[in-house]
Amino acid sequence: MIITRATVDRFEGKGNQLPVLIAENNPNPLVIDRHALPEGIKAGDWVQIELDESYNVLKISISSSAAEETTRMINDRMADLRRGDEPK
């Protein structure tokens, strides 16, 4: 079993029924059925995914720790920019 975090990059297809996920350790987009996602999920949200060896989705849950980490990094970067600090 493979467990990884991914961000919901976008929704594609008729009626936006195909979420495109970008996993931390896999550069290839993962397209899944929207019904596999937790309710209320939107582009930009982070999820934790359990996959089998063939990359079939076994379980998806919202990753609040990844969302908090991303928010913290954005807020830190915005504070740097306001102070005029150089990019890191």
PDB file of N, CA, C and O in Angstrom:
ATOM      1  N   MET A   1       0.849  -1.186   0.000  1.00  0.00           N
ATOM      2  CA  MET A   1       0.000   0.000   0.000  1.00  0.00           C
ATOM      3  C   MET A   1       0.889   1.242   0.000  1.00  0.00           C
ATOM      4  O   MET A   1       1.946   1.263   0.631  1.00  0.00           O
ATOM      5  N   ILE A   2       0.450   2.263  -0.709  1.00  0.00           N
ATOM      6  CA  ILE A   2       1.151   3.536  -0.817  1.00  0.00           C
ATOM      7  C   ILE A   2       0.274   4.602  -0.164  1.00  0.00           C
ATOM      8  O   ILE A   2      -0.913   4.711  -0.472  1.00  0.00           O
ATOM      9  N   ILE A   3       0.856   5.376   0.727  1.00  0.00           N
ATOM     10  CA  ILE A   3       0.132   6.491   1.348  1.00  0.00           C
ATOM     11  C   ILE A   3       0.892   7.767   1.002  1.00  0.00           C
ATOM     12  O   ILE A   3       2.098   7.868   1.227  1.00  0.00           O
ATOM     13  N   THR A   4       0.175   8.729   0.458  1.00  0.00           N
ATOM     14  CA  THR A   4       0.797   9.988   0.059  1.00  0.00           C
ATOM     15  C   THR A   4      -0.191  11.137   0.224  1.00  0.00           C
ATOM     16  O   THR A   4      -1.397  10.923   0.345  1.00  0.00           O
ATOM     17  N   ARG A   5       0.334  12.345   0.227  1.00  0.00           N
ATOM     18  CA  ARG A   5      -0.525  13.531   0.218  1.00  0.00           C
ATOM     19  C   ARG A   5      -0.570  14.060  -1.201  1.00  0.00           C
ATOM     20  O   ARG A   5       0.377  13.910  -1.973  1.00  0.00           O
ATOM     21  N   ALA A   6      -1.690  14.682  -1.524  1.00  0.00           N
ATOM     22  CA  ALA A   6      -1.849  15.270  -2.856  1.00  0.00           C
ATOM     23  C   ALA A   6      -2.710  16.515  -2.735  1.00  0.00           C
ATOM     24  O   ALA A   6      -3.492  16.671  -1.796  1.00  0.00           O
ATOM     25  N   THR A   7      -2.543  17.390  -3.706  1.00  0.00           N
ATOM     26  CA  THR A   7      -3.402  18.565  -3.779  1.00  0.00           C
ATOM     27  C   THR A   7      -4.385  18.367  -4.929  1.00  0.00           C
ATOM     28  O   THR A   7      -4.054  17.777  -5.957  1.00  0.00           O
ATOM     29  N   VAL A   8      -5.585  18.867  -4.732  1.00  0.00           N
ATOM     30  CA  VAL A   8      -6.578  18.837  -5.801  1.00  0.00           C
ATOM     31  C   VAL A   8      -6.229  20.003  -6.722  1.00  0.00           C
ATOM     32  O   VAL A   8      -6.462  21.164  -6.384  1.00  0.00           O
ATOM     33  N   ASP A   9      -5.674  19.687  -7.873  1.00  0.00           N
ATOM     34  CA  ASP A   9      -5.205  20.715  -8.796  1.00  0.00           C
ATOM     35  C   ASP A   9      -6.360  21.410  -9.508  1.00  0.00           C
ATOM     36  O   ASP A   9      -6.410  22.637  -9.591  1.00  0.00           O
ATOM     37  N   ARG A  10      -7.296  20.594 -10.024  1.00  0.00           N
ATOM     38  CA  ARG A  10      -8.422  21.152 -10.791  1.00  0.00           C
ATOM     39  C   ARG A  10      -9.459  20.056 -11.016  1.00  0.00           C
ATOM     40  O   ARG A  10      -9.239  18.889 -10.692  1.00  0.00           O
ATOM     41  N   PHE A  11     -10.584  20.461 -11.577  1.00  0.00           N
ATOM     42  CA  PHE A  11     -11.637  19.523 -11.971  1.00  0.00           C
ATOM     43  C   PHE A  11     -11.821  19.634 -13.475  1.00  0.00           C
ATOM     44  O   PHE A  11     -11.856  20.735 -14.023  1.00  0.00           O
ATOM     45  N   GLU A  12     -11.938  18.498 -14.136  1.00  0.00           N
ATOM     46  CA  GLU A  12     -12.096  18.472 -15.586  1.00  0.00           C
ATOM     47  C   GLU A  12     -13.317  17.638 -15.960  1.00  0.00           C
ATOM     48  O   GLU A  12     -13.987  17.048 -15.113  1.00  0.00           O
ATOM     49  N   GLY A  13     -13.577  17.616 -17.264  1.00  0.00           N
ATOM     50  CA  GLY A  13     -14.633  16.765 -17.798  1.00  0.00           C
ATOM     51  C   GLY A  13     -16.007  17.396 -17.704  1.00  0.00           C
ATOM     52  O   GLY A  13     -16.185  18.472 -17.132  1.00  0.00           O
ATOM     53  N   LYS A  14     -16.963  16.707 -18.273  1.00  0.00           N
ATOM     54  CA  LYS A  14     -18.347  17.172 -18.274  1.00  0.00           C
ATOM     55  C   LYS A  14     -18.846  17.283 -16.838  1.00  0.00           C
ATOM     56  O   LYS A  14     -18.811  16.317 -16.076  1.00  0.00           O
ATOM     57  N   GLY A  15     -19.304  18.459 -16.491  1.00  0.00           N
ATOM     58  CA  GLY A  15     -19.815  18.700 -15.142  1.00  0.00           C
ATOM     59  C   GLY A  15     -18.739  18.708 -14.077  1.00  0.00           C
ATOM     60  O   GLY A  15     -19.030  18.564 -12.889  1.00  0.00           O
ATOM     61  N   ASN A  16     -17.491  18.876 -14.501  1.00  0.00           N
ATOM     62  CA  ASN A  16     -16.364  18.901 -13.560  1.00  0.00           C
ATOM     63  C   ASN A  16     -16.353  17.689 -12.636  1.00  0.00           C
ATOM     64  O   ASN A  16     -16.136  17.820 -11.431  1.00  0.00           O
ATOM     65  N   GLN A  17     -16.587  16.515 -13.203  1.00  0.00           N
ATOM     66  CA  GLN A  17     -16.676  15.295 -12.415  1.00  0.00           C
ATOM     67  C   GLN A  17     -15.349  14.551 -12.258  1.00  0.00           C
ATOM     68  O   GLN A  17     -15.294  13.525 -11.581  1.00  0.00           O
ATOM     69  N   LEU A  18     -14.274  15.063 -12.882  1.00  0.00           N
ATOM     70  CA  LEU A  18     -12.987  14.372 -12.816  1.00  0.00           C
ATOM     71  C   LEU A  18     -11.942  15.227 -12.108  1.00  0.00           C
ATOM     72  O   LEU A  18     -11.341  16.102 -12.731  1.00  0.00           O
ATOM     73  N   PRO A  19     -11.714  14.990 -10.814  1.00  0.00           N
ATOM     74  CA  PRO A  19     -10.673  15.728 -10.112  1.00  0.00           C
ATOM     75  C   PRO A  19      -9.294  15.269 -10.579  1.00  0.00           C
ATOM     76  O   PRO A  19      -9.054  14.078 -10.779  1.00  0.00           O
ATOM     77  N   VAL A  20      -8.399  16.231 -10.748  1.00  0.00           N
ATOM     78  CA  VAL A  20      -7.014  15.949 -11.100  1.00  0.00           C
ATOM     79  C   VAL A  20      -6.183  16.250  -9.858  1.00  0.00           C
ATOM     80  O   VAL A  20      -6.148  17.386  -9.385  1.00  0.00           O
ATOM     81  N   LEU A  21      -5.512  15.218  -9.332  1.00  0.00           N
ATOM     82  CA  LEU A  21      -4.705  15.351  -8.130  1.00  0.00           C
ATOM     83  C   LEU A  21      -3.228  15.307  -8.496  1.00  0.00           C
ATOM     84  O   LEU A  21      -2.826  14.583  -9.406  1.00  0.00           O
ATOM     85  N   ILE A  22      -2.426  16.085  -7.780  1.00  0.00           N
ATOM     86  CA  ILE A  22      -0.978  16.056  -7.941  1.00  0.00           C
ATOM     87  C   ILE A  22      -0.397  15.580  -6.608  1.00  0.00           C
ATOM     88  O   ILE A  22      -0.492  16.268  -5.592  1.00  0.00           O
ATOM     89  N   ALA A  23       0.204  14.389  -6.633  1.00  0.00           N
ATOM     90  CA  ALA A  23       0.764  13.794  -5.415  1.00  0.00           C
ATOM     91  C   ALA A  23       2.163  14.334  -5.151  1.00  0.00           C
ATOM     92  O   ALA A  23       2.879  14.724  -6.074  1.00  0.00           O
ATOM     93  N   GLU A  24       2.536  14.349  -3.886  1.00  0.00           N
ATOM     94  CA  GLU A  24       3.856  14.851  -3.494  1.00  0.00           C
ATOM     95  C   GLU A  24       4.997  14.058  -4.125  1.00  0.00           C
ATOM     96  O   GLU A  24       5.997  14.641  -4.544  1.00  0.00           O
ATOM     97  N   ASN A  25       4.858  12.754  -4.195  1.00  0.00           N
ATOM     98  CA  ASN A  25       5.968  11.921  -4.645  1.00  0.00           C
ATOM     99  C   ASN A  25       5.766  11.333  -6.039  1.00  0.00           C
ATOM    100  O   ASN A  25       6.433  10.365  -6.406  1.00  0.00           O
ATOM    101  N   ASN A  26       4.854  11.908  -6.815  1.00  0.00           N
ATOM    102  CA  ASN A  26       4.588  11.395  -8.156  1.00  0.00           C
ATOM    103  C   ASN A  26       4.257  12.575  -9.072  1.00  0.00           C
ATOM    104  O   ASN A  26       3.243  13.242  -8.867  1.00  0.00           O
ATOM    105  N   PRO A  27       5.092  12.843 -10.073  1.00  0.00           N
ATOM    106  CA  PRO A  27       4.851  14.000 -10.943  1.00  0.00           C
ATOM    107  C   PRO A  27       3.686  13.807 -11.914  1.00  0.00           C
ATOM    108  O   PRO A  27       3.229  14.770 -12.531  1.00  0.00           O
ATOM    109  N   ASN A  28       3.205  12.575 -12.054  1.00  0.00           N
ATOM    110  CA  ASN A  28       2.102  12.314 -12.981  1.00  0.00           C
ATOM    111  C   ASN A  28       0.765  12.609 -12.314  1.00  0.00           C
ATOM    112  O   ASN A  28       0.508  12.124 -11.212  1.00  0.00           O
ATOM    113  N   PRO A  29      -0.090  13.395 -12.963  1.00  0.00           N
ATOM    114  CA  PRO A  29      -1.406  13.687 -12.394  1.00  0.00           C
ATOM    115  C   PRO A  29      -2.211  12.407 -12.200  1.00  0.00           C
ATOM    116  O   PRO A  29      -2.103  11.466 -12.986  1.00  0.00           O
ATOM    117  N   LEU A  30      -3.007  12.387 -11.160  1.00  0.00           N
ATOM    118  CA  LEU A  30      -3.888  11.268 -10.861  1.00  0.00           C
ATOM    119  C   LEU A  30      -5.320  11.752 -11.052  1.00  0.00           C
ATOM    120  O   LEU A  30      -5.769  12.657 -10.349  1.00  0.00           O
ATOM    121  N   VAL A  31      -6.032  11.157 -11.995  1.00  0.00           N
ATOM    122  CA  VAL A  31      -7.422  11.538 -12.267  1.00  0.00           C
ATOM    123  C   VAL A  31      -8.311  10.465 -11.670  1.00  0.00           C
ATOM    124  O   VAL A  31      -8.157   9.279 -11.964  1.00  0.00           O
ATOM    125  N   ILE A  32      -9.244  10.887 -10.829  1.00  0.00           N
ATOM    126  CA  ILE A  32     -10.125   9.931 -10.158  1.00  0.00           C
ATOM    127  C   ILE A  32     -11.578  10.373 -10.330  1.00  0.00           C
ATOM    128  O   ILE A  32     -11.851  11.453 -10.855  1.00  0.00           O
ATOM    129  N   ASP A  33     -12.491   9.540  -9.891  1.00  0.00           N
ATOM    130  CA  ASP A  33     -13.909   9.877  -9.903  1.00  0.00           C
ATOM    131  C   ASP A  33     -14.197  10.839  -8.745  1.00  0.00           C
ATOM    132  O   ASP A  33     -13.713  10.633  -7.632  1.00  0.00           O
ATOM    133  N   ARG A  34     -14.970  11.869  -9.000  1.00  0.00           N
ATOM    134  CA  ARG A  34     -15.264  12.875  -7.971  1.00  0.00           C
ATOM    135  C   ARG A  34     -15.927  12.265  -6.740  1.00  0.00           C
ATOM    136  O   ARG A  34     -15.750  12.766  -5.630  1.00  0.00           O
ATOM    137  N   HIS A  35     -16.679  11.201  -6.925  1.00  0.00           N
ATOM    138  CA  HIS A  35     -17.377  10.567  -5.803  1.00  0.00           C
ATOM    139  C   HIS A  35     -16.408   9.912  -4.814  1.00  0.00           C
ATOM    140  O   HIS A  35     -16.794   9.583  -3.692  1.00  0.00           O
ATOM    141  N   ALA A  36     -15.152   9.722  -5.226  1.00  0.00           N
ATOM    142  CA  ALA A  36     -14.148   9.145  -4.329  1.00  0.00           C
ATOM    143  C   ALA A  36     -13.624  10.175  -3.329  1.00  0.00           C
ATOM    144  O   ALA A  36     -13.016   9.813  -2.321  1.00  0.00           O
ATOM    145  N   LEU A  37     -13.859  11.460  -3.607  1.00  0.00           N
ATOM    146  CA  LEU A  37     -13.380  12.526  -2.726  1.00  0.00           C
ATOM    147  C   LEU A  37     -14.361  12.796  -1.593  1.00  0.00           C
ATOM    148  O   LEU A  37     -15.563  12.572  -1.740  1.00  0.00           O
ATOM    149  N   PRO A  38     -13.852  13.276  -0.465  1.00  0.00           N
ATOM    150  CA  PRO A  38     -14.753  13.704   0.604  1.00  0.00           C
ATOM    151  C   PRO A  38     -15.658  14.842   0.115  1.00  0.00           C
ATOM    152  O   PRO A  38     -15.251  15.638  -0.731  1.00  0.00           O
ATOM    153  N   GLU A  39     -16.845  14.914   0.631  1.00  0.00           N
ATOM    154  CA  GLU A  39     -17.797  15.954   0.221  1.00  0.00           C
ATOM    155  C   GLU A  39     -17.250  17.338   0.545  1.00  0.00           C
ATOM    156  O   GLU A  39     -16.622  17.545   1.584  1.00  0.00           O
ATOM    157  N   GLY A  40     -17.496  18.279  -0.357  1.00  0.00           N
ATOM    158  CA  GLY A  40     -17.100  19.667  -0.149  1.00  0.00           C
ATOM    159  C   GLY A  40     -15.673  19.987  -0.553  1.00  0.00           C
ATOM    160  O   GLY A  40     -15.228  21.123  -0.384  1.00  0.00           O
ATOM    161  N   ILE A  41     -14.955  19.027  -1.076  1.00  0.00           N
ATOM    162  CA  ILE A  41     -13.567  19.250  -1.486  1.00  0.00           C
ATOM    163  C   ILE A  41     -13.530  20.187  -2.682  1.00  0.00           C
ATOM    164  O   ILE A  41     -14.421  20.152  -3.531  1.00  0.00           O
ATOM    165  N   LYS A  42     -12.496  21.031  -2.752  1.00  0.00           N
ATOM    166  CA  LYS A  42     -12.392  21.984  -3.854  1.00  0.00           C
ATOM    167  C   LYS A  42     -10.941  22.067  -4.321  1.00  0.00           C
ATOM    168  O   LYS A  42     -10.035  21.568  -3.653  1.00  0.00           O
ATOM    169  N   ALA A  43     -10.731  22.694  -5.461  1.00  0.00           N
ATOM    170  CA  ALA A  43      -9.375  22.871  -5.984  1.00  0.00           C
ATOM    171  C   ALA A  43      -8.531  23.606  -4.953  1.00  0.00           C
ATOM    172  O   ALA A  43      -8.977  24.575  -4.340  1.00  0.00           O
ATOM    173  N   GLY A  44      -7.316  23.133  -4.775  1.00  0.00           N
ATOM    174  CA  GLY A  44      -6.413  23.723  -3.795  1.00  0.00           C
ATOM    175  C   GLY A  44      -6.380  22.991  -2.471  1.00  0.00           C
ATOM    176  O   GLY A  44      -5.450  23.175  -1.685  1.00  0.00           O
ATOM    177  N   ASP A  45      -7.384  22.160  -2.208  1.00  0.00           N
ATOM    178  CA  ASP A  45      -7.409  21.397  -0.963  1.00  0.00           C
ATOM    179  C   ASP A  45      -6.389  20.268  -1.014  1.00  0.00           C
ATOM    180  O   ASP A  45      -6.056  19.770  -2.089  1.00  0.00           O
ATOM    181  N   TRP A  46      -5.896  19.869   0.152  1.00  0.00           N
ATOM    182  CA  TRP A  46      -4.958  18.757   0.280  1.00  0.00           C
ATOM    183  C   TRP A  46      -5.694  17.540   0.806  1.00  0.00           C
ATOM    184  O   TRP A  46      -6.581  17.649   1.652  1.00  0.00           O
ATOM    185  N   VAL A  47      -5.313  16.380   0.293  1.00  0.00           N
ATOM    186  CA  VAL A  47      -5.900  15.120   0.739  1.00  0.00           C
ATOM    187  C   VAL A  47      -4.778  14.121   1.018  1.00  0.00           C
ATOM    188  O   VAL A  47      -3.669  14.240   0.498  1.00  0.00           O
ATOM    189  N   GLN A  48      -5.096  13.148   1.841  1.00  0.00           N
ATOM    190  CA  GLN A  48      -4.207  12.003   2.032  1.00  0.00           C
ATOM    191  C   GLN A  48      -4.826  10.836   1.280  1.00  0.00           C
ATOM    192  O   GLN A  48      -6.015  10.555   1.431  1.00  0.00           O
ATOM    193  N   ILE A  49      -4.029  10.163   0.476  1.00  0.00           N
ATOM    194  CA  ILE A  49      -4.534   9.095  -0.382  1.00  0.00           C
ATOM    195  C   ILE A  49      -3.840   7.787  -0.032  1.00  0.00           C
ATOM    196  O   ILE A  49      -2.623   7.742   0.146  1.00  0.00           O
ATOM    197  N   GLU A  50      -4.625   6.736   0.064  1.00  0.00           N
ATOM    198  CA  GLU A  50      -4.084   5.390   0.177  1.00  0.00           C
ATOM    199  C   GLU A  50      -4.308   4.708  -1.165  1.00  0.00           C
ATOM    200  O   GLU A  50      -5.437   4.621  -1.647  1.00  0.00           O
ATOM    201  N   LEU A  51      -3.225   4.226  -1.762  1.00  0.00           N
ATOM    202  CA  LEU A  51      -3.270   3.588  -3.079  1.00  0.00           C
ATOM    203  C   LEU A  51      -2.728   2.169  -2.979  1.00  0.00           C
ATOM    204  O   LEU A  51      -1.898   1.871  -2.120  1.00  0.00           O
ATOM    205  N   ASP A  52      -3.206   1.288  -3.872  1.00  0.00           N
ATOM    206  CA  ASP A  52      -2.570  -0.020  -3.965  1.00  0.00           C
ATOM    207  C   ASP A  52      -1.367   0.093  -4.897  1.00  0.00           C
ATOM    208  O   ASP A  52      -1.081   1.179  -5.403  1.00  0.00           O
ATOM    209  N   GLU A  53      -0.672  -0.991  -5.127  1.00  0.00           N
ATOM    210  CA  GLU A  53       0.547  -0.971  -5.936  1.00  0.00           C
ATOM    211  C   GLU A  53       0.291  -0.579  -7.390  1.00  0.00           C
ATOM    212  O   GLU A  53       1.213  -0.154  -8.087  1.00  0.00           O
ATOM    213  N   SER A  54      -0.955  -0.717  -7.853  1.00  0.00           N
ATOM    214  CA  SER A  54      -1.325  -0.331  -9.220  1.00  0.00           C
ATOM    215  C   SER A  54      -1.882   1.088  -9.275  1.00  0.00           C
ATOM    216  O   SER A  54      -2.423   1.508 -10.298  1.00  0.00           O
ATOM    217  N   TYR A  55      -1.750   1.822  -8.179  1.00  0.00           N
ATOM    218  CA  TYR A  55      -2.243   3.200  -8.047  1.00  0.00           C
ATOM    219  C   TYR A  55      -3.760   3.300  -8.128  1.00  0.00           C
ATOM    220  O   TYR A  55      -4.289   4.314  -8.583  1.00  0.00           O
ATOM    221  N   ASN A  56      -4.460   2.269  -7.694  1.00  0.00           N
ATOM    222  CA  ASN A  56      -5.906   2.347  -7.530  1.00  0.00           C
ATOM    223  C   ASN A  56      -6.182   2.942  -6.155  1.00  0.00           C
ATOM    224  O   ASN A  56      -5.553   2.559  -5.168  1.00  0.00           O
ATOM    225  N   VAL A  57      -7.122   3.876  -6.094  1.00  0.00           N
ATOM    226  CA  VAL A  57      -7.433   4.567  -4.843  1.00  0.00           C
ATOM    227  C   VAL A  57      -8.167   3.622  -3.906  1.00  0.00           C
ATOM    228  O   VAL A  57      -9.177   3.023  -4.274  1.00  0.00           O
ATOM    229  N   LEU A  58      -7.647   3.496  -2.687  1.00  0.00           N
ATOM    230  CA  LEU A  58      -8.303   2.705  -1.658  1.00  0.00           C
ATOM    231  C   LEU A  58      -9.077   3.595  -0.689  1.00  0.00           C
ATOM    232  O   LEU A  58     -10.176   3.248  -0.256  1.00  0.00           O
ATOM    233  N   LYS A  59      -8.493   4.748  -0.354  1.00  0.00           N
ATOM    234  CA  LYS A  59      -9.120   5.649   0.617  1.00  0.00           C
ATOM    235  C   LYS A  59      -8.564   7.051   0.415  1.00  0.00           C
ATOM    236  O   LYS A  59      -7.385   7.225   0.110  1.00  0.00           O
ATOM    237  N   ILE A  60      -9.432   8.054   0.589  1.00  0.00           N
ATOM    238  CA  ILE A  60      -9.021   9.458   0.523  1.00  0.00           C
ATOM    239  C   ILE A  60      -9.618  10.187   1.717  1.00  0.00           C
ATOM    240  O   ILE A  60     -10.798  10.030   2.031  1.00  0.00           O
ATOM    241  N   SER A  61      -8.790  10.984   2.376  1.00  0.00           N
ATOM    242  CA  SER A  61      -9.283  11.807   3.476  1.00  0.00           C
ATOM    243  C   SER A  61      -8.643  13.192   3.371  1.00  0.00           C
ATOM    244  O   SER A  61      -7.576  13.348   2.776  1.00  0.00           O
ATOM    245  N   ILE A  62      -9.296  14.182   3.947  1.00  0.00           N
ATOM    246  CA  ILE A  62      -8.781  15.552   3.922  1.00  0.00           C
ATOM    247  C   ILE A  62      -7.541  15.614   4.799  1.00  0.00           C
ATOM    248  O   ILE A  62      -7.534  15.072   5.904  1.00  0.00           O
ATOM    249  N   SER A  63      -6.499  16.264   4.320  1.00  0.00           N
ATOM    250  CA  SER A  63      -5.240  16.405   5.061  1.00  0.00           C
ATOM    251  C   SER A  63      -5.161  17.823   5.619  1.00  0.00           C
ATOM    252  O   SER A  63      -4.638  18.727   4.968  1.00  0.00           O
ATOM    253  N   SER A  64      -5.676  18.005   6.809  1.00  0.00           N
ATOM    254  CA  SER A  64      -5.671  19.344   7.405  1.00  0.00           C
ATOM    255  C   SER A  64      -4.253  19.791   7.734  1.00  0.00           C
ATOM    256  O   SER A  64      -3.972  20.989   7.693  1.00  0.00           O
ATOM    257  N   SER A  65      -3.348  18.869   8.059  1.00  0.00           N
ATOM    258  CA  SER A  65      -1.974  19.272   8.381  1.00  0.00           C
ATOM    259  C   SER A  65      -1.277  19.857   7.160  1.00  0.00           C
ATOM    260  O   SER A  65      -0.530  20.827   7.287  1.00  0.00           O
ATOM    261  N   ALA A  66      -1.505  19.284   5.978  1.00  0.00           N
ATOM    262  CA  ALA A  66      -0.891  19.817   4.756  1.00  0.00           C
ATOM    263  C   ALA A  66      -1.477  21.183   4.419  1.00  0.00           C
ATOM    264  O   ALA A  66      -0.751  22.080   3.990  1.00  0.00           O
ATOM    265  N   ALA A  67      -2.771  21.345   4.608  1.00  0.00           N
ATOM    266  CA  ALA A  67      -3.409  22.635   4.342  1.00  0.00           C
ATOM    267  C   ALA A  67      -2.861  23.705   5.288  1.00  0.00           C
ATOM    268  O   ALA A  67      -2.598  24.834   4.874  1.00  0.00           O
ATOM    269  N   GLU A  68      -2.691  23.343   6.556  1.00  0.00           N
ATOM    270  CA  GLU A  68      -2.155  24.293   7.530  1.00  0.00           C
ATOM    271  C   GLU A  68      -0.708  24.660   7.194  1.00  0.00           C
ATOM    272  O   GLU A  68      -0.316  25.821   7.305  1.00  0.00           O
ATOM    273  N   GLU A  69       0.077  23.671   6.787  1.00  0.00           N
ATOM    274  CA  GLU A  69       1.468  23.918   6.415  1.00  0.00           C
ATOM    275  C   GLU A  69       1.557  24.856   5.205  1.00  0.00           C
ATOM    276  O   GLU A  69       2.382  25.769   5.184  1.00  0.00           O
ATOM    277  N   THR A  70       0.710  24.629   4.205  1.00  0.00           N
ATOM    278  CA  THR A  70       0.700  25.476   3.010  1.00  0.00           C
ATOM    279  C   THR A  70       0.291  26.899   3.375  1.00  0.00           C
ATOM    280  O   THR A  70       0.907  27.857   2.908  1.00  0.00           O
ATOM    281  N   THR A  71      -0.731  27.045   4.196  1.00  0.00           N
ATOM    282  CA  THR A  71      -1.182  28.367   4.631  1.00  0.00           C
ATOM    283  C   THR A  71      -0.069  29.087   5.384  1.00  0.00           C
ATOM    284  O   THR A  71       0.152  30.279   5.171  1.00  0.00           O
ATOM    285  N   ARG A  72       0.633  28.372   6.264  1.00  0.00           N
ATOM    286  CA  ARG A  72       1.732  28.973   7.022  1.00  0.00           C
ATOM    287  C   ARG A  72       2.838  29.437   6.082  1.00  0.00           C
ATOM    288  O   ARG A  72       3.360  30.540   6.243  1.00  0.00           O
ATOM    289  N   MET A  73       3.203  28.609   5.102  1.00  0.00           N
ATOM    290  CA  MET A  73       4.263  28.989   4.164  1.00  0.00           C
ATOM    291  C   MET A  73       3.868  30.211   3.337  1.00  0.00           C
ATOM    292  O   MET A  73       4.699  31.085   3.091  1.00  0.00           O
ATOM    293  N   ILE A  74       2.621  30.280   2.911  1.00  0.00           N
ATOM    294  CA  ILE A  74       2.149  31.432   2.137  1.00  0.00           C
ATOM    295  C   ILE A  74       2.172  32.684   3.002  1.00  0.00           C
ATOM    296  O   ILE A  74       2.627  33.741   2.564  1.00  0.00           O
ATOM    297  N   ASN A  75       1.679  32.562   4.231  1.00  0.00           N
ATOM    298  CA  ASN A  75       1.672  33.722   5.126  1.00  0.00           C
ATOM    299  C   ASN A  75       3.091  34.198   5.429  1.00  0.00           C
ATOM    300  O   ASN A  75       3.345  35.401   5.469  1.00  0.00           O
ATOM    301  N   ASP A  76       4.025  33.252   5.643  1.00  0.00           N
ATOM    302  CA  ASP A  76       5.416  33.628   5.887  1.00  0.00           C
ATOM    303  C   ASP A  76       6.006  34.339   4.673  1.00  0.00           C
ATOM    304  O   ASP A  76       6.704  35.343   4.818  1.00  0.00           O
ATOM    305  N   ARG A  77       5.732  33.828   3.496  1.00  0.00           N
ATOM    306  CA  ARG A  77       6.268  34.439   2.272  1.00  0.00           C
ATOM    307  C   ARG A  77       5.684  35.835   2.063  1.00  0.00           C
ATOM    308  O   ARG A  77       6.406  36.758   1.684  1.00  0.00           O
ATOM    309  N   MET A  78       4.391  35.995   2.306  1.00  0.00           N
ATOM    310  CA  MET A  78       3.765  37.310   2.174  1.00  0.00           C
ATOM    311  C   MET A  78       4.387  38.301   3.157  1.00  0.00           C
ATOM    312  O   MET A  78       4.603  39.462   2.809  1.00  0.00           O
ATOM    313  N   ALA A  79       4.675  37.856   4.380  1.00  0.00           N
ATOM    314  CA  ALA A  79       5.326  38.728   5.365  1.00  0.00           C
ATOM    315  C   ALA A  79       6.717  39.125   4.873  1.00  0.00           C
ATOM    316  O   ALA A  79       7.117  40.280   5.018  1.00  0.00           O
ATOM    317  N   ASP A  80       7.462  38.170   4.288  1.00  0.00           N
ATOM    318  CA  ASP A  80       8.782  38.483   3.724  1.00  0.00           C
ATOM    319  C   ASP A  80       8.669  39.552   2.640  1.00  0.00           C
ATOM    320  O   ASP A  80       9.452  40.502   2.611  1.00  0.00           O
ATOM    321  N   LEU A  81       7.702  39.394   1.759  1.00  0.00           N
ATOM    322  CA  LEU A  81       7.519  40.348   0.662  1.00  0.00           C
ATOM    323  C   LEU A  81       7.162  41.740   1.185  1.00  0.00           C
ATOM    324  O   LEU A  81       7.644  42.747   0.665  1.00  0.00           O
ATOM    325  N   ARG A  82       6.328  41.790   2.198  1.00  0.00           N
ATOM    326  CA  ARG A  82       5.960  43.088   2.771  1.00  0.00           C
ATOM    327  C   ARG A  82       7.160  43.794   3.393  1.00  0.00           C
ATOM    328  O   ARG A  82       7.240  45.023   3.376  1.00  0.00           O
ATOM    329  N   ARG A  83       8.102  43.009   3.948  1.00  0.00           N
ATOM    330  CA  ARG A  83       9.308  43.583   4.541  1.00  0.00           C
ATOM    331  C   ARG A  83      10.353  43.890   3.468  1.00  0.00           C
ATOM    332  O   ARG A  83      11.344  44.565   3.748  1.00  0.00           O
ATOM    333  N   GLY A  84      10.144  43.407   2.261  1.00  0.00           N
ATOM    334  CA  GLY A  84      11.102  43.633   1.189  1.00  0.00           C
ATOM    335  C   GLY A  84      12.237  42.622   1.174  1.00  0.00           C
ATOM    336  O   GLY A  84      13.266  42.856   0.541  1.00  0.00           O
ATOM    337  N   ASP A  85      12.059  41.489   1.871  1.00  0.00           N
ATOM    338  CA  ASP A  85      13.091  40.449   1.906  1.00  0.00           C
ATOM    339  C   ASP A  85      13.211  39.782   0.536  1.00  0.00           C
ATOM    340  O   ASP A  85      12.249  39.720  -0.229  1.00  0.00           O
ATOM    341  N   GLU A  86      14.404  39.292   0.248  1.00  0.00           N
ATOM    342  CA  GLU A  86      14.658  38.557  -0.993  1.00  0.00           C
ATOM    343  C   GLU A  86      14.007  37.176  -0.920  1.00  0.00           C
ATOM    344  O   GLU A  86      13.874  36.608   0.165  1.00  0.00           O
ATOM    345  N   PRO A  87      13.599  36.631  -2.080  1.00  0.00           N
ATOM    346  CA  PRO A  87      13.041  35.268  -2.082  1.00  0.00           C
ATOM    347  C   PRO A  87      14.055  34.270  -1.563  1.00  0.00           C
ATOM    348  O   PRO A  87      15.258  34.417  -1.780  1.00  0.00           O
ATOM    349  N   LYS A  88      13.561  33.254  -0.878  1.00  0.00           N
ATOM    350  CA  LYS A  88      14.437  32.205  -0.321  1.00  0.00           C
ATOM    351  C   LYS A  88      14.536  31.051  -1.274  1.00  0.00           C
ATOM    352  O   LYS A  88      15.225  30.071  -0.988  1.00  0.00           O
TER     353      LYS A  88
END
